[in-house]
Amino acid sequence: MQIIDNALETIDYKKILQYFTSEEPQWHFMSNITYGYEHPKHDKTSWGFACSISHGKDDIQDKYGYRMLQPLIMDKEKCMRIRCGFIVNVGPNKPHTPHIDQPQCEHITQLYYLTSSDAVTNIFEEYGTDEKYDSYKPEDFTIKHTSKPEPNRMCIFDGMHWHSSSPVMGKEARLCVSINYAK
């Protein structure tokens, strides 16, 4: 895992923050921020909002958001998905669902935090798509690293590690851009 503070120039960070805290992005409410509604692991334990920016360079849902994020994108050719998550303190206080963003292929996950929040990212020891992990409860996973959201902080890790966000308990919302890159 690599943590980079002050990852972008302040002007770029402020532009991205301004965009994602405006009324422009197409936010969608999700009662499970990890999987959404149509997944067998759907449970209503991690409320939040999600905004899809891109599913690769040829499938851009939010052209303006994609342009705003250009200073952040490490490799446009290998970019598989860009998504922004917005989690607020609405309860319940339960662990979020551990997951792998792109289980169909080896990838790198890049998180870019826009706000300071007590809702850490947990990166677990568990690695890969072994089916036994699908039966695990969140408390069965072993935390390897945590990353605390701070403005303009980037966290990069091997995306095949199971990981999860955490519930927001304080006043500050967790606003995070997640980008996946093929290896």
Solvent accessible surface area in square Angstrom, and as a share of the most:
residue,aa,sasa,rsa
1,M,90,0.40
2,Q,99,0.44
3,I,66,0.33
4,I,57,0.29
5,D,77,0.40
6,N,121,0.62
7,A,26,0.20
8,L,20,0.10
9,E,124,0.56
10,T,83,0.48
11,I,113,0.58
12,D,33,0.17
13,Y,27,0.10
14,K,121,0.51
15,K,97,0.41
16,I,1,0.00
17,L,47,0.24
18,Q,132,0.59
19,Y,13,0.05
20,F,1,0.00
21,T,83,0.48
22,S,42,0.27
23,E,172,0.77
24,E,115,0.51
25,P,7,0.05
26,Q,126,0.56
27,W,58,0.20
28,H,113,0.50
29,F,99,0.41
30,M,29,0.13
31,S,6,0.04
32,N,0,0.00
33,I,8,0.04
34,T,24,0.14
35,Y,56,0.21
36,G,5,0.05
37,Y,123,0.47
38,E,172,0.77
39,H,66,0.29
40,P,131,0.83
41,K,49,0.21
42,H,47,0.21
43,D,62,0.32
44,K,129,0.55
45,T,14,0.08
46,S,2,0.01
47,W,86,0.30
48,G,1,0.01
49,F,68,0.28
50,A,8,0.06
51,C,2,0.01
52,S,45,0.29
53,I,0,0.00
54,S,0,0.00
55,H,97,0.43
56,G,11,0.11
57,K,84,0.36
58,D,129,0.67
59,D,68,0.35
60,I,46,0.24
61,Q,87,0.39
62,D,23,0.12
63,K,136,0.58
64,Y,108,0.41
65,G,0,0.00
66,Y,23,0.09
67,R,145,0.53
68,M,31,0.14
69,L,0,0.00
70,Q,52,0.23
71,P,63,0.40
72,L,3,0.02
73,I,17,0.09
74,M,94,0.42
75,D,52,0.27
76,K,98,0.42
77,E,127,0.57
78,K,95,0.40
79,C,8,0.05
80,M,38,0.17
81,R,37,0.14
82,I,0,0.00
83,R,46,0.17
84,C,0,0.00
85,G,12,0.12
86,F,56,0.23
87,I,6,0.03
88,V,45,0.26
89,N,74,0.38
90,V,75,0.43
91,G,32,0.30
92,P,47,0.29
93,N,104,0.53
94,K,102,0.43
95,P,75,0.47
96,H,4,0.02
97,T,14,0.08
98,P,4,0.03
99,H,26,0.12
100,I,15,0.07
101,D,25,0.13
102,Q,21,0.09
103,P,72,0.46
104,Q,131,0.58
105,C,47,0.28
106,E,89,0.40
107,H,0,0.00
108,I,48,0.24
109,T,0,0.00
110,Q,0,0.00
111,L,12,0.06
112,Y,0,0.00
113,Y,0,0.00
114,L,1,0.00
115,T,25,0.15
116,S,38,0.24
117,S,4,0.02
118,D,67,0.35
119,A,0,0.00
120,V,40,0.23
121,T,2,0.01
122,N,21,0.11
123,I,2,0.01
124,F,10,0.04
125,E,89,0.40
126,E,20,0.09
127,Y,91,0.35
128,G,12,0.11
129,T,76,0.44
130,D,73,0.38
131,E,140,0.63
132,K,106,0.45
133,Y,25,0.10
134,D,79,0.41
135,S,93,0.60
136,Y,62,0.24
137,K,123,0.52
138,P,41,0.26
139,E,121,0.54
140,D,75,0.39
141,F,16,0.07
142,T,74,0.43
143,I,93,0.47
144,K,87,0.37
145,H,66,0.29
146,T,70,0.41
147,S,3,0.02
148,K,87,0.37
149,P,1,0.00
150,E,50,0.22
151,P,60,0.38
152,N,11,0.06
153,R,46,0.17
154,M,15,0.07
155,C,0,0.00
156,I,25,0.13
157,F,8,0.03
158,D,38,0.19
159,G,0,0.00
160,M,13,0.06
161,H,28,0.13
162,W,12,0.04
163,H,8,0.04
164,S,4,0.02
165,S,17,0.11
166,S,15,0.10
167,P,24,0.15
168,V,5,0.03
169,M,99,0.44
170,G,33,0.31
171,K,201,0.85
172,E,98,0.44
173,A,22,0.17
174,R,16,0.06
175,L,1,0.01
176,C,5,0.03
177,V,0,0.00
178,S,14,0.09
179,I,1,0.00
180,N,0,0.00
181,Y,7,0.03
182,A,35,0.27
183,K,112,0.48
